[in-house]
Amino acid sequence: MTTQPTATDMTGSETSSGQTSAERTVARGGVAAAPLLAVDDLVKHFEIRGGLMGISKLGAVRAVDGVSFTVTEGETLGLVGESGCGKTTLGKVILRLIPPTSGSVTFEGKPLFELNSRELKAARRDIQVVFQDPYASLNPRMSVGEIVGEGLYVHGMTNKREREAAVRDLLKRVGLNQQHIHRYPHEFSGGQRQRIGIARALALRPKFIVCDEPVSALDVSVQSQVLNLLSDLQDEFQLTYLFIAHNLAVVRHLSSRVGVMYLGKLAELAEADDLYENPRHPYTKALLSAIPIPDPTVRRERIVLKGDLPSPANPPSGCRFHTRCPMAQEICKVEEPPLRDIGGGHLSACHFAEDVTPLKERRAS
């Protein structure tokens, strides 16, 4: 793997909820720089309706419930959490694939939710996505050349010869045979299909790519190849990633910083090495304890969470994790902890973050 960019320090002002404001600048490499992407108090609720003709509002699924973070140019922000925590929904709202309930997303200083159709089309050149399912994300009726070249055509490259040459170059860069340009998706393996999806995302030379669990549907041996490809392309094209995944080992391998989501909120956000070696939230610690250790002589403390994941339609009061937390106290049931800086840009939404200890490891006798 190539060297990853230096992680950004999360310092600066905070919102009234304790979350980092999207308006502040971040320190990176000792030089103050405005973030490439800034998400500020983003909310997405899905209404639950019932009754006659479904006109009565019964409640709402709080998929994303007040998330704020920034992404600096050239870095990879990993986003992890259990299924249903809101990771993919967050990515789709940022991309404007689904509308937000409230909040804002700013890209290069432009408020994405306020752009008209013409401005949004121009912005989409710089913001692309690699989807999770390499089988469902490619149109089976279109050839590889048509799939990868569609964006080029939509954005003005109408010359067929120029477009085909660009597509061939992209296929070469992602490790596919240029002669595959006339084949169809069903003729490829899962790993090859995901490479086609990556080539499509690269076609317009974007600055920012949302990678929505791009390797979770692939064999383990193929996962490493795709991860190495994403890392190499990041260096070659100066890309910035929001990398959404379940596998914490994969996220550490690629990310500069890592955010942990639980029931629609950020539980922790820190530089990758700091978070993995010194977690400051009980939920993060429990997730890290489940990562397999390749050395059979080493035993790690295992934390098994009790109870089921609460419903996002009816989240617990106070801290949303308190129903499963081994450190929960009375205050956790009534007061929601803010996402606060506990030192060195390490953010944690826990009343007792300073008391969370690193995982214990020992040699087997």
C-alpha positions as CSV (number, residue, x, y, z in Angstrom):
1,M,0.0,0.0,0.0
2,T,1.1,3.5,-0.7
3,T,1.5,6.0,2.1
4,Q,-1.7,7.7,3.2
5,P,-2.1,11.4,3.6
6,T,-1.5,12.9,7.0
7,A,-4.7,12.9,9.0
8,T,-6.4,16.2,9.7
9,D,-6.6,17.6,13.2
10,M,-10.2,18.2,14.3
11,T,-9.8,21.5,16.1
12,G,-11.8,24.6,16.2
13,S,-15.2,25.9,17.3
14,E,-18.2,23.7,18.1
15,T,-21.9,23.9,17.5
16,S,-24.3,24.2,20.4
17,S,-24.8,20.5,20.3
18,G,-21.1,19.9,20.8
19,Q,-20.4,18.8,17.3
20,T,-17.7,20.4,15.2
21,S,-19.0,23.2,13.1
22,A,-18.8,22.9,9.3
23,E,-17.8,26.6,9.2
24,R,-14.4,26.2,10.9
25,T,-11.1,25.6,9.1
26,V,-8.9,22.6,9.9
27,A,-5.2,22.3,10.5
28,R,-3.4,20.0,8.1
29,G,0.4,19.8,7.7
30,G,0.7,22.9,9.8
31,V,-1.2,25.0,7.3
32,A,-4.7,26.2,7.8
33,A,-7.0,25.1,5.0
34,A,-10.7,25.2,4.3
35,P,-12.2,21.7,4.1
36,L,-13.1,20.3,0.7
37,L,-16.4,18.9,2.1
38,A,-18.2,20.2,5.2
39,V,-21.3,18.5,6.7
40,D,-23.1,20.5,9.3
41,D,-25.9,19.1,11.5
42,L,-27.2,16.9,8.7
43,V,-30.6,15.2,9.4
44,K,-32.5,12.6,7.3
45,H,-35.8,11.2,8.7
46,F,-38.0,8.8,6.8
47,E,-41.7,9.3,7.7
48,I,-43.7,6.3,8.8
49,R,-47.3,6.5,7.5
50,G,-50.4,4.4,8.0
51,G,-54.1,4.6,8.4
52,L,-56.6,5.0,5.5
53,M,-54.6,5.6,2.3
54,G,-51.5,6.1,4.3
55,I,-52.1,9.7,5.1
56,S,-51.5,9.6,8.8
57,K,-48.0,10.2,10.1
58,L,-47.2,7.6,12.7
59,G,-43.6,8.6,13.3
60,A,-40.2,8.7,11.6
61,V,-37.1,6.6,11.2
62,R,-34.2,8.8,12.3
63,A,-31.6,7.4,9.8
64,V,-29.3,10.3,10.2
65,D,-29.9,12.6,13.2
66,G,-27.5,15.6,13.4
67,V,-24.1,14.6,11.9
68,S,-21.3,17.1,11.4
69,F,-17.8,16.5,10.1
70,T,-15.3,17.8,7.5
71,V,-13.1,16.2,4.9
72,T,-9.9,17.8,3.8
73,E,-8.6,17.6,0.3
74,G,-6.4,14.5,-0.2
75,E,-7.5,12.5,2.8
76,T,-9.7,9.5,3.3
77,L,-12.4,9.6,6.0
78,G,-13.5,6.1,7.0
79,L,-17.1,5.7,8.3
80,V,-18.0,2.5,10.2
81,G,-20.8,1.1,12.3
82,E,-23.4,-1.6,12.4
83,S,-26.0,-2.2,9.7
84,G,-28.8,0.3,10.0
85,C,-26.7,3.0,11.7
86,G,-27.2,5.4,8.8
87,K,-23.8,5.2,7.0
88,T,-25.2,4.7,3.5
89,T,-28.1,7.1,3.9
90,L,-25.5,9.7,5.0
91,G,-23.6,9.1,1.8
92,K,-26.7,9.3,-0.4
93,V,-27.8,12.6,1.2
94,I,-24.3,14.1,0.6
95,L,-24.6,13.1,-3.0
96,R,-28.1,14.5,-3.3
97,L,-29.5,11.1,-4.3
98,I,-32.1,11.6,-1.6
99,P,-33.2,14.9,-0.1
100,P,-32.2,15.9,3.4
101,T,-34.6,16.7,6.2
102,S,-32.4,19.5,7.5
103,G,-28.8,20.6,7.8
104,S,-26.2,21.6,5.1
105,V,-23.4,20.2,3.0
106,T,-20.8,22.5,1.6
107,F,-18.4,21.4,-1.2
108,E,-15.6,23.8,-2.0
109,G,-17.6,26.6,-0.3
110,K,-20.7,25.9,-2.3
111,P,-23.9,24.8,-0.5
112,L,-24.9,21.7,-2.4
113,F,-28.5,21.7,-1.2
114,E,-29.1,25.2,-2.6
115,L,-27.7,24.5,-6.2
116,N,-30.2,24.6,-9.1
117,S,-30.2,21.8,-11.7
118,R,-27.5,23.5,-13.9
119,E,-25.2,24.2,-11.0
120,L,-25.7,20.7,-9.6
121,K,-24.8,19.1,-12.9
122,A,-21.6,21.0,-12.9
123,A,-20.9,20.0,-9.3
124,R,-21.4,16.4,-10.1
125,R,-18.2,16.4,-12.2
126,D,-16.3,16.7,-9.0
127,I,-18.4,14.4,-6.8
128,Q,-18.8,10.8,-7.8
129,V,-19.7,7.5,-6.1
130,V,-18.6,3.8,-6.2
131,F,-21.6,1.7,-5.2
132,Q,-21.6,-1.4,-2.9
133,D,-23.1,-4.0,-5.3
134,P,-21.1,-4.4,-8.5
135,Y,-23.9,-6.5,-10.0
136,A,-26.9,-4.1,-9.4
137,S,-25.0,-0.9,-10.1
138,L,-24.2,-1.6,-13.8
139,N,-26.9,-1.5,-16.5
140,P,-26.9,-5.0,-18.0
141,R,-28.1,-3.6,-21.4
142,M,-25.2,-1.3,-21.8
143,S,-21.7,-2.3,-22.9
144,V,-18.6,-1.4,-20.7
145,G,-17.8,1.4,-23.1
146,E,-21.3,2.9,-22.8
147,I,-21.3,2.6,-19.0
148,V,-17.9,4.3,-18.4
149,G,-18.4,6.8,-21.2
150,E,-21.9,7.9,-20.3
151,G,-20.8,10.6,-18.0
152,L,-18.3,11.9,-20.6
153,Y,-21.2,12.2,-23.1
154,V,-23.5,13.9,-20.7
155,H,-20.9,16.5,-19.8
156,G,-20.0,17.4,-23.4
157,M,-17.7,14.9,-24.9
158,T,-19.9,14.1,-27.9
159,N,-17.1,12.9,-30.2
160,K,-17.4,9.1,-30.2
161,R,-13.7,8.5,-31.1
162,E,-12.4,10.8,-28.3
163,R,-14.8,9.2,-25.9
164,E,-13.8,5.7,-26.8
165,A,-10.1,6.6,-26.4
166,A,-10.8,8.0,-22.9
167,V,-12.7,4.9,-21.9
168,R,-9.9,2.6,-23.1
169,D,-7.4,4.6,-21.0
170,L,-9.6,4.4,-17.9
171,L,-10.0,0.6,-18.3
172,K,-6.2,0.3,-18.5
173,R,-5.8,2.4,-15.4
174,V,-8.1,0.2,-13.3
175,G,-6.5,-3.0,-14.5
176,L,-8.9,-4.2,-17.2
177,N,-8.2,-5.2,-20.8
178,Q,-8.9,-2.4,-23.2
179,Q,-10.5,-4.9,-25.5
180,H,-13.3,-5.4,-22.9
181,I,-14.9,-2.1,-24.0
182,H,-17.5,-3.9,-26.1
183,R,-18.4,-6.5,-23.5
184,Y,-21.4,-6.5,-21.2
185,P,-21.5,-6.7,-17.4
186,H,-22.6,-10.3,-17.3
187,E,-19.3,-11.4,-18.9
188,F,-17.3,-10.2,-15.9
189,S,-16.6,-11.4,-12.3
190,G,-17.6,-9.4,-9.3
191,G,-14.1,-7.9,-8.9
192,Q,-14.0,-6.9,-12.5
193,R,-17.4,-5.3,-12.3
194,Q,-16.3,-3.2,-9.4
195,R,-13.3,-2.0,-11.4
196,I,-15.7,-1.0,-14.1
197,G,-17.7,1.0,-11.5
198,I,-14.4,2.7,-10.3
199,A,-13.6,3.5,-13.9
200,R,-17.0,5.1,-14.3
201,A,-16.5,7.2,-11.2
202,L,-13.1,8.4,-12.5
203,A,-14.2,9.3,-16.0
204,L,-14.9,13.0,-15.2
205,R,-11.7,13.3,-13.1
206,P,-13.6,14.1,-9.8
207,K,-12.1,15.5,-6.7
208,F,-14.3,13.6,-4.2
209,I,-15.6,10.1,-4.3
210,V,-18.1,8.4,-1.9
211,C,-17.1,4.7,-1.7
212,D,-20.1,3.0,-0.3
213,E,-18.8,-0.4,1.0
214,P,-17.0,-1.0,-2.3
215,V,-15.4,-4.3,-1.3
216,S,-18.0,-5.9,1.0
217,A,-19.6,-8.0,-1.8
218,L,-16.2,-9.3,-3.0
219,D,-14.1,-12.3,-2.1
220,V,-11.4,-11.6,0.4
221,S,-8.6,-12.1,-2.1
222,V,-10.2,-9.6,-4.5
223,Q,-10.9,-7.1,-1.7
224,S,-7.2,-6.4,-1.2
225,Q,-6.7,-5.9,-5.0
226,V,-9.5,-3.3,-5.1
227,L,-8.2,-1.6,-2.0
228,N,-4.8,-1.3,-3.4
229,L,-6.3,0.0,-6.6
230,L,-8.2,2.7,-4.8
231,S,-5.1,3.7,-2.9
232,D,-3.0,4.0,-6.0
233,L,-5.7,6.0,-7.8
234,Q,-5.9,8.4,-4.9
235,D,-2.2,9.2,-5.3
236,E,-2.4,9.4,-9.0
237,F,-5.5,11.6,-9.3
238,Q,-5.2,13.4,-5.9
239,L,-8.6,12.0,-4.9
240,T,-10.5,12.5,-1.6
241,Y,-12.6,9.6,-0.3
242,L,-15.5,9.1,2.1
243,F,-15.0,5.4,2.6
244,I,-18.0,3.6,4.1
245,A,-17.5,0.1,5.3
246,H,-18.3,-2.6,8.0
247,N,-14.9,-4.1,8.1
248,L,-12.8,-2.1,10.6
249,A,-9.5,-3.7,9.4
250,V,-10.3,-2.6,5.9
251,V,-11.0,1.0,7.1
252,R,-7.8,1.3,9.0
253,H,-5.9,0.1,6.0
254,L,-7.1,2.9,3.8
255,S,-8.3,5.8,6.1
256,S,-6.6,8.9,7.4
257,R,-9.4,9.5,10.0
258,V,-12.2,7.2,11.1
259,G,-15.7,8.1,12.3
260,V,-17.9,5.6,14.1
261,M,-21.7,5.9,13.7
262,Y,-24.4,4.5,16.0
263,L,-28.1,5.0,15.5
264,G,-27.8,7.9,13.1
265,K,-25.2,9.8,15.2
266,L,-21.4,10.0,15.3
267,A,-20.1,8.3,18.4
268,E,-16.4,9.0,17.8
269,L,-14.1,10.6,15.3
270,A,-10.3,10.6,15.3
271,E,-7.2,9.9,13.4
272,A,-7.1,6.3,12.4
273,D,-4.1,5.1,14.5
274,D,-5.3,7.0,17.5
275,L,-8.8,5.6,17.3
276,Y,-7.7,2.0,16.9
277,E,-5.0,2.1,19.6
278,N,-6.9,4.3,22.1
279,P,-10.7,4.2,21.6
280,R,-12.6,6.7,23.7
281,H,-16.1,5.4,23.3
282,P,-17.4,2.0,24.7
283,Y,-19.1,1.2,21.4
284,T,-15.9,1.7,19.4
285,K,-14.0,-0.4,21.9
286,A,-16.5,-3.2,21.5
287,L,-16.3,-3.1,17.7
288,L,-12.5,-3.2,17.9
289,S,-12.5,-6.2,20.2
290,A,-14.2,-8.2,17.4
291,I,-11.4,-7.7,14.9
292,P,-9.6,-11.1,14.5
293,I,-5.9,-11.2,15.4
294,P,-3.7,-13.0,12.8
295,D,-1.3,-14.2,15.6
296,P,-2.8,-17.3,17.3
297,T,-0.6,-16.8,20.3
298,V,-2.2,-13.4,21.2
299,R,-5.5,-13.1,23.0
300,R,-7.4,-9.9,23.1
301,E,-10.1,-8.7,25.5
302,R,-13.5,-9.5,24.0
303,I,-16.5,-7.3,24.7
304,V,-19.8,-8.8,23.8
305,L,-22.7,-6.2,23.7
306,K,-25.9,-7.3,25.4
307,G,-29.3,-6.6,24.0
308,D,-30.5,-5.8,20.5
309,L,-29.8,-2.7,18.5
310,P,-32.7,-0.2,19.3
311,S,-35.0,0.9,16.6
312,P,-34.0,4.2,14.8
313,A,-37.8,4.9,14.8
314,N,-37.7,5.0,18.6
315,P,-34.2,5.6,19.8
316,P,-33.4,5.6,23.6
317,S,-33.4,8.8,25.5
318,G,-30.1,10.4,26.6
319,C,-27.1,8.5,25.2
320,R,-28.4,6.2,22.5
321,F,-25.9,3.6,23.4
322,H,-26.7,3.4,27.1
323,T,-29.0,0.3,26.7
324,R,-26.1,-1.8,25.7
325,C,-23.2,0.1,27.3
326,P,-21.2,-1.7,30.1
327,M,-20.2,1.7,31.5
328,A,-23.7,3.3,31.5
329,Q,-24.7,5.4,34.6
330,E,-27.8,7.3,35.5
331,I,-26.8,10.5,33.6
332,C,-26.5,8.4,30.4
333,K,-30.2,7.7,30.5
334,V,-31.3,11.3,30.7
335,E,-28.6,13.5,29.1
336,E,-27.3,13.1,25.6
337,P,-23.5,13.5,25.5
338,P,-22.1,16.0,23.0
339,L,-19.5,15.0,20.5
340,R,-16.6,16.8,22.2
341,D,-12.8,17.1,21.8
342,I,-11.1,15.2,24.6
343,G,-7.6,16.2,23.4
344,G,-5.6,16.1,20.2
345,G,-8.6,16.4,18.0
346,H,-10.0,13.1,19.2
347,L,-13.8,13.5,19.4
348,S,-16.0,11.3,21.5
349,A,-19.8,11.4,22.4
350,C,-19.4,9.8,25.8
351,H,-19.9,11.3,29.3
352,F,-17.1,9.1,30.5
353,A,-14.7,9.2,27.5
354,E,-11.7,9.8,29.7
355,D,-12.4,6.6,31.6
356,V,-12.4,4.3,28.5
357,T,-9.3,2.2,28.6
358,P,-7.4,0.6,25.6
359,L,-8.2,-3.1,24.9
360,K,-6.1,-5.6,26.8
361,E,-4.0,-8.1,24.9
362,R,-1.9,-11.0,26.3
363,R,0.2,-13.9,25.1
364,A,-1.5,-17.3,25.3
365,S,0.4,-19.6,27.7
